[in-house]
């Protein structure tokens, strides 16, 4: 029997599921010699390559606009634009060069000797290799916590989840402040902490699911381990999902794993305190349970889904799961659909009750939360295209184009892939109605929960690339893409992130090392100085940090009198010497 490579080179068109299957699978090729499928693949692959080129060029142009409009100068909540302008030029240039060079190769037909025997013998990922890859990713992610993130929860999203986990580790849902500090709650409270109407208590404004996952790790003094473990678990789940999608095949499962494991976004975010790695892992777990198909797995999937809804907000899981639930309804599996409606409705009631207690925007029936959304505008569409460019620059160069191919072709493939593609489209479309930036973040963190979808879809797009350029050239292109990711993108992102975090970490550690009971942080002229106000939920084990600029003279005098000789002022000049930056109105 002729090999699939020979079949392709002689003009026949093997099916996608045959094209990359190893020889031991003993399948029968389609003898069709119609080249229309090849031409269709060529048009689609070239269009996807041109789309990534256009998006990268747009990113460079948008970066210039940010500089011209003054969006990158330190001002109110504009760190997203600052980080984009600071970090994205070189990665965008890499994507432009990659697409230009490889697009020229795509126009050349595969030669008669275009093959790669090692690739043809590639088998499915074995458990020991998947385990090794998962362990390696977890170790690297944990290493970034110490070496890149300096052991600091940089953003208030991260800190507030940890804040809630420490409350739960104490056996409470809310923490009550010591009586003497209750009049000062507003100047003690970290950002995203609710305290109004809670009678001297405070709590995270976010849903508590991620904090609940983190609680046992906090109790063991190992909070930073959670996200690296979730990243490793995501590798194992990705392999399990891919094995069900492409049984007895090696290439596409391996590609999905490699696209995921070489992502700078995955490696860096998995070393943070963000809830996004939990969203991704639980979505993949839900998907694997859904694929199993039995009633018990469906029940477990619904339990996982309810937890995923409450990780920090329900949107990430809701957008992921909606296409699958719609398919269950279209297929008239009413028992399962009814169970899903009941489970998700009950979960929504529980989580809404929490939000009404903890989040002031939810206490009016949710109207305050809906006020954060708006119809798409030209400026918001510009912002979302900028966000899309981050999906290119934080992944291997071939990732974006092949993901586009996979999304376009998804409906011709497995129904699971079609639903994964719909989930990606829903997720990306949703944020056209959300006019705010993500703020801090490594990559496009609002889409982090569907990186698993995108990695699988990029792998699903690989047959079209092989169809266009031949097996050997396709493997060389993919190999070069992963080499650029590991040798260029990952080191560059680690250096960029470490340099940005370093002064903030120095400031946080400097404040906590003060020999005092109370530290008054002024921060009147410091960019994002409010983020320096971080306190233990029970005001234990560290100095009490106070936002001094919000204190009245009488309040400041009362604090000094209550803690004689144990109050320290941290002036702006000290913070500037550590590397923090001035607000735009105070300096250029």
GITADA-V378589 format. One record per pair of residues at least 4 apart in sequence whose C-alpha atoms are under 7 Angstrom apart, sorted by the first residue. I is the first residue (numbers start at 1). GAP is how many residues later the second one is. D is the distance in whole Angstrom. If there is no record, write none. Layout:
BEGIN
I;GAP;D + I;GAP;D
END
This chain:
BEGIN
2;4;6 + 2;5;7 + 3;4;6 + 4;4;6 + 4;10;7 + 4;15;6 + 5;4;6 + 5;110;7 + 5;466;7 + 6;4;6 + 7;4;7 + 7;5;5 + 7;6;7 + 8;4;5 + 8;5;6 + 8;6;7 + 9;101;7 + 9;103;6 + 11;22;6 + 11;24;7 + 12;19;7 + 12;20;6 + 12;21;4 + 12;22;7 + 13;19;6 + 13;20;6 + 13;22;7 + 14;4;6 + 14;5;6 + 14;15;6 + 14;16;6 + 15;4;6 + 16;447;6 + 17;4;7 + 18;11;7 + 19;444;7 + 20;229;7 + 20;231;6 + 21;4;7 + 21;228;5 + 21;229;7 + 22;98;6 + 22;99;6 + 22;100;6 + 22;101;6 + 22;227;6 + 22;228;7 + 23;98;7 + 25;223;7 + 35;4;6 + 36;4;6 + 37;4;6 + 38;4;6 + 38;429;6 + 38;430;7 + 39;4;6 + 40;4;6 + 41;4;6 + 41;423;5 + 41;426;7 + 41;427;7 + 42;4;6 + 42;426;5 + 43;4;6 + 44;4;6 + 44;361;7 + 45;4;6 + 45;360;7 + 45;419;7 + 45;420;7 + 46;4;6 + 46;57;7 + 47;4;6 + 48;4;6 + 48;353;5 + 48;356;6 + 48;357;6 + 49;4;6 + 49;50;6 + 49;54;7 + 49;352;5 + 50;4;6 + 51;4;6 + 52;4;6 + 52;348;7 + 52;349;6 + 53;4;6 + 53;43;6 + 53;46;6 + 54;4;6 + 55;4;6 + 55;334;6 + 56;4;6 + 56;36;5 + 56;39;6 + 56;40;6 + 56;333;6 + 57;4;6 + 57;39;7 + 58;4;6 + 59;4;6 + 59;33;7 + 59;327;6 + 59;330;6 + 60;4;6 + 60;29;6 + 60;32;7 + 61;4;6 + 62;4;6 + 63;4;6 + 63;22;6 + 64;4;6 + 65;4;6 + 66;4;6 + 66;5;5 + 66;6;6 + 66;15;7 + 67;4;6 + 67;5;6 + 71;7;7 + 71;10;6 + 72;6;7 + 72;9;5 + 72;10;4 + 72;13;7 + 73;511;6 + 74;4;7 + 74;453;6 + 74;508;7 + 74;509;5 + 74;510;5 + 75;452;7 + 75;508;6 + 75;509;6 + 77;362;7 + 78;4;7 + 78;361;7 + 79;4;6 + 79;360;6 + 79;361;6 + 80;4;6 + 80;357;7 + 80;358;7 + 80;359;5 + 80;360;6 + 81;4;6 + 82;4;6 + 83;4;6 + 84;4;5 + 85;4;7 + 87;409;7 + 88;4;6 + 89;4;6 + 90;4;6 + 91;4;6 + 91;302;5 + 92;4;6 + 92;301;6 + 93;4;6 + 94;4;6 + 95;4;6 + 95;298;7 + 95;302;6 + 96;4;6 + 97;4;6 + 98;4;6 + 98;299;7 + 99;4;6 + 100;4;7 + 101;4;7 + 102;4;6 + 103;4;7 + 106;362;7 + 106;363;6 + 108;361;7 + 109;359;7 + 109;360;6 + 110;4;6 + 110;359;5 + 110;360;5 + 114;356;6 + 114;357;7 + 114;358;5 + 114;359;7 + 115;356;5 + 115;357;4 + 116;4;7 + 116;355;7 + 116;356;5 + 117;4;6 + 118;4;7 + 122;128;5 + 122;129;7 + 123;126;6 + 123;127;4 + 124;124;6 + 124;125;5 + 124;126;4 + 124;129;7 + 125;4;6 + 125;5;6 + 125;125;6 + 125;128;7 + 125;129;6 + 126;4;6 + 127;4;6 + 128;4;6 + 129;4;6 + 130;4;6 + 130;106;6 + 131;4;6 + 131;105;7 + 132;4;6 + 133;4;6 + 134;4;6 + 134;98;4 + 134;99;7 + 134;101;5 + 134;102;7 + 135;4;6 + 135;97;6 + 136;4;6 + 137;4;6 + 137;95;6 + 137;124;7 + 138;4;6 + 138;90;4 + 138;91;6 + 138;93;6 + 138;94;5 + 139;4;6 + 140;4;6 + 140;127;7 + 141;4;7 + 141;87;5 + 141;126;5 + 141;127;6 + 141;129;5 + 141;130;5 + 142;83;7 + 142;86;6 + 142;129;5 + 143;4;6 + 144;4;5 + 144;5;6 + 144;124;7 + 144;127;5 + 145;4;5 + 145;5;6 + 145;6;5 + 145;126;5 + 145;127;6 + 146;4;5 + 146;5;5 + 148;346;6 + 148;349;7 + 148;350;5 + 149;349;6 + 149;352;6 + 150;355;6 + 152;353;6 + 153;5;6 + 153;6;6 + 153;119;7 + 153;120;6 + 155;4;6 + 155;285;7 + 156;4;6 + 156;35;6 + 156;375;7 + 157;4;6 + 157;117;7 + 158;4;6 + 158;115;5 + 158;116;5 + 159;4;6 + 160;4;6 + 160;32;7 + 160;33;7 + 160;44;6 + 161;4;6 + 161;43;7 + 161;49;7 + 161;50;5 + 162;4;6 + 162;49;6 + 163;4;7 + 163;373;7 + 163;374;6 + 164;4;6 + 164;39;7 + 164;40;6 + 164;47;6 + 165;4;6 + 165;46;4 + 165;47;6 + 165;49;6 + 165;50;5 + 165;53;7 + 166;4;6 + 166;49;7 + 166;52;7 + 167;4;7 + 167;5;6 + 167;6;6 + 167;7;6 + 167;8;6 + 167;370;7 + 168;4;5 + 168;5;6 + 168;47;6 + 169;46;5 + 169;49;7 + 169;50;6 + 174;27;6 + 174;28;6 + 174;29;5 + 175;26;5 + 175;27;6 + 175;28;7 + 175;362;6 + 175;363;6 + 176;24;6 + 176;25;4 + 176;26;7 + 176;362;7 + 177;4;7 + 177;5;6 + 177;23;6 + 177;24;6 + 177;361;6 + 178;4;7 + 181;4;7 + 182;18;6 + 184;4;6 + 185;4;6 + 187;359;6 + 187;360;5 + 187;363;6 + 188;345;7 + 188;347;7 + 188;357;6 + 188;358;5 + 188;359;7 + 189;4;6 + 190;343;6 + 190;344;5 + 190;345;7 + 191;340;7 + 192;12;6 + 192;13;5 + 193;9;7 + 193;10;6 + 193;11;5 + 193;12;5 + 194;8;5 + 194;9;5 + 194;10;6 + 194;11;6 + 194;164;6 + 194;165;6 + 195;6;6 + 195;7;4 + 195;8;7 + 198;4;7 + 203;155;6 + 204;154;7 + 205;153;5 + 205;154;5 + 206;106;5 + 206;107;7 + 207;103;5 + 207;104;6 + 207;105;4 + 207;106;6 + 207;144;7 + 207;147;7 + 207;148;7 + 208;4;6 + 208;102;6 + 208;103;6 + 208;104;6 + 209;4;6 + 209;98;6 + 209;101;5 + 209;102;4 + 209;103;6 + 210;4;6 + 210;65;6 + 210;101;4 + 210;102;6 + 211;4;6 + 214;4;6 + 214;9;6 + 214;12;7 + 215;4;6 + 216;4;6 + 217;4;6 + 217;5;5 + 217;6;5 + 217;9;7 + 218;4;6 + 218;5;5 + 225;4;6 + 226;4;6 + 227;4;6 + 227;43;5 + 227;44;6 + 227;50;6 + 228;4;6 + 228;42;5 + 228;43;6 + 229;4;6 + 230;4;6 + 230;47;6 + 230;48;6 + 230;51;6 + 231;4;7 + 231;39;6 + 231;46;6 + 232;4;7 + 233;4;6 + 233;48;7 + 234;4;6 + 234;47;5 + 234;50;7 + 235;4;6 + 235;22;7 + 236;4;6 + 237;4;6 + 237;47;6 + 237;48;6 + 237;51;7 + 238;4;6 + 238;19;7 + 238;46;7 + 239;4;6 + 239;14;6 + 239;18;7 + 240;4;7 + 240;48;7 + 241;4;6 + 241;47;5 + 242;4;6 + 242;11;5 + 243;4;5 + 243;10;7 + 250;4;6 + 251;4;6 + 252;4;6 + 252;207;5 + 252;208;6 + 253;4;6 + 254;4;6 + 255;4;6 + 255;204;5 + 256;4;6 + 256;199;5 + 256;200;5 + 256;203;5 + 257;4;6 + 258;4;6 + 259;4;6 + 259;137;7 + 259;140;7 + 259;196;6 + 260;195;6 + 262;133;7 + 262;134;7 + 262;220;7 + 262;223;6 + 262;224;6 + 263;4;6 + 263;131;6 + 263;132;5 + 263;133;7 + 264;4;6 + 264;130;5 + 264;131;6 + 264;225;7 + 264;226;5 + 264;229;7 + 265;4;6 + 265;129;6 + 265;177;6 + 265;178;5 + 266;4;6 + 267;4;7 + 268;4;7 + 268;174;7 + 269;173;6 + 270;7;6 + 275;4;7 + 275;36;7 + 275;37;7 + 276;4;6 + 276;172;6 + 276;173;6 + 277;4;6 + 278;4;6 + 279;4;6 + 279;29;6 + 279;38;7 + 279;170;5 + 280;4;6 + 280;168;7 + 280;169;4 + 280;170;7 + 280;172;7 + 281;4;6 + 282;4;6 + 282;22;7 + 282;26;6 + 283;4;6 + 283;34;7 + 284;4;6 + 285;4;6 + 286;4;6 + 286;15;5 + 286;18;6 + 286;19;7 + 287;4;6 + 288;4;7 + 289;8;5 + 289;9;6 + 289;12;6 + 290;7;7 + 290;8;6 + 290;11;7 + 292;5;7 + 293;4;7 + 293;5;7 + 294;4;6 + 295;4;6 + 296;4;6 + 297;4;6 + 298;4;6 + 299;4;6 + 300;4;6 + 301;4;6 + 302;4;6 + 302;38;6 + 302;41;6 + 303;4;6 + 304;4;6 + 305;4;6 + 306;4;7 + 306;38;6 + 306;41;5 + 307;4;6 + 308;9;6 + 309;4;6 + 309;5;4 + 309;8;6 + 309;9;7 + 310;4;6 + 310;41;6 + 314;4;6 + 315;4;6 + 316;4;6 + 316;133;6 + 317;4;6 + 318;4;6 + 319;104;6 + 319;107;6 + 319;108;6 + 320;103;5 + 321;4;6 + 322;4;6 + 323;4;6 + 323;96;5 + 323;99;6 + 323;100;6 + 324;4;6 + 324;95;6 + 325;4;6 + 325;12;7 + 326;4;6 + 327;4;6 + 328;4;6 + 328;5;6 + 328;9;6 + 329;4;6 + 329;5;7 + 329;8;6 + 333;4;6 + 334;4;6 + 335;4;6 + 336;4;6 + 337;4;6 + 338;4;6 + 339;4;6 + 340;4;6 + 341;4;6 + 342;4;6 + 343;4;6 + 344;4;6 + 345;4;6 + 346;4;6 + 347;4;6 + 348;4;6 + 349;4;6 + 350;4;7 + 351;4;6 + 352;4;6 + 353;4;6 + 354;4;6 + 355;4;5 + 355;7;6 + 356;4;7 + 356;6;5 + 356;7;5 + 359;4;7 + 361;5;6 + 361;7;4 + 361;8;5 + 362;4;4 + 362;5;7 + 362;6;6 + 362;7;6 + 364;4;7 + 366;4;6 + 367;4;6 + 372;62;7 + 373;60;6 + 373;61;5 + 373;62;7 + 374;59;5 + 374;60;6 + 374;61;7 + 375;58;5 + 376;4;6 + 376;5;7 + 376;56;6 + 376;57;5 + 377;4;6 + 378;4;6 + 379;4;6 + 380;4;6 + 380;52;6 + 380;55;6 + 381;4;6 + 381;51;6 + 382;4;6 + 383;4;6 + 384;4;6 + 384;48;6 + 385;4;6 + 386;4;7 + 387;57;6 + 389;4;6 + 390;4;6 + 390;53;5 + 390;54;6 + 391;4;7 + 391;52;7 + 391;53;6 + 392;5;7 + 392;8;5 + 394;49;6 + 395;4;6 + 395;90;7 + 396;85;6 + 396;86;6 + 396;88;7 + 396;89;5 + 397;84;5 + 398;4;6 + 398;80;7 + 398;83;6 + 399;4;6 + 399;59;6 + 400;4;6 + 401;4;6 + 402;4;6 + 402;56;4 + 402;59;5 + 402;60;7 + 403;4;6 + 403;51;6 + 403;54;5 + 403;55;4 + 403;58;6 + 404;4;6 + 405;4;6 + 405;56;5 + 406;4;6 + 406;51;5 + 406;52;6 + 406;54;5 + 406;55;4 + 407;14;5 + 407;50;6 + 409;4;7 + 410;7;6 + 410;8;5 + 410;11;7 + 411;4;7 + 411;7;5 + 413;4;7 + 414;4;7 + 415;4;6 + 416;4;6 + 417;4;6 + 417;40;7 + 418;4;6 + 419;4;6 + 420;4;6 + 420;33;5 + 421;4;6 + 422;4;6 + 423;4;6 + 424;4;6 + 424;26;6 + 424;29;7 + 425;4;6 + 426;4;6 + 427;20;7 + 438;8;7 + 441;4;6 + 444;4;7 + 447;4;7 + 450;4;6 + 451;4;6 + 452;4;6 + 453;4;6 + 454;4;6 + 455;4;6 + 456;4;6 + 457;4;6 + 458;4;7 + 462;4;6 + 463;4;6 + 464;4;6 + 465;4;6 + 465;9;6 + 466;4;5 + 466;5;5 + 466;8;5 + 469;4;6 + 469;5;6 + 470;4;6 + 471;4;6 + 472;4;6 + 473;4;6 + 474;4;6 + 475;4;6 + 476;4;6 + 477;4;6 + 478;4;6 + 479;4;6 + 480;4;6 + 481;4;6 + 482;4;6 + 483;4;6 + 484;4;5 + 484;5;6 + 485;4;5 + 485;5;6 + 486;4;5 + 487;4;7 + 488;4;6 + 489;4;6 + 490;4;6 + 491;4;6 + 492;4;6 + 493;4;6 + 494;4;6 + 495;4;6 + 496;4;6 + 497;4;6 + 498;4;6 + 501;4;6 + 502;4;6 + 503;4;6 + 503;75;6 + 503;76;5 + 503;77;6 + 504;4;6 + 504;76;7 + 505;4;6 + 506;4;6 + 506;72;6 + 507;4;6 + 507;68;6 + 507;71;6 + 508;4;6 + 508;24;7 + 509;4;6 + 510;4;7 + 512;30;6 + 512;31;6 + 516;27;6 + 516;50;5 + 516;51;6 + 516;52;6 + 517;26;5 + 517;27;6 + 517;49;5 + 517;50;6 + 518;25;5 + 518;26;5 + 518;27;6 + 518;48;6 + 518;49;5 + 518;50;6 + 519;24;6 + 519;25;6 + 519;26;5 + 519;27;6 + 519;48;6 + 519;49;5 + 519;50;6 + 519;51;7 + 520;25;6 + 520;26;5 + 520;27;6 + 520;28;5 + 520;48;6 + 520;49;5 + 520;50;6 + 521;24;7 + 521;25;6 + 521;26;5 + 521;27;5 + 521;48;6 + 521;49;5 + 521;50;7 + 522;25;6 + 522;26;5 + 522;27;5 + 522;48;6 + 522;49;6 + 522;50;6 + 523;6;5 + 523;49;5 + 524;25;7 + 525;47;7 + 525;57;6 + 525;58;5 + 525;61;6 + 526;46;7 + 526;54;7 + 526;55;6 + 526;56;5 + 526;57;6 + 527;54;6 + 527;55;5 + 527;56;5 + 533;12;6 + 533;13;6 + 533;14;6 + 534;11;6 + 535;4;6 + 535;9;6 + 535;10;6 + 536;4;6 + 539;5;6 + 551;4;6 + 551;5;6 + 552;4;6 + 553;4;6 + 554;4;6 + 555;4;6 + 556;4;6 + 557;4;6 + 558;4;6 + 559;4;6 + 560;4;6 + 560;7;6 + 563;4;6 + 570;4;7 + 571;4;7 + 572;4;6 + 573;4;6 + 574;4;7 + 575;4;7 + 575;5;6 + 576;4;5 + 576;5;6 + 582;4;6 + 582;5;6 + 583;4;7 + 584;4;6
END
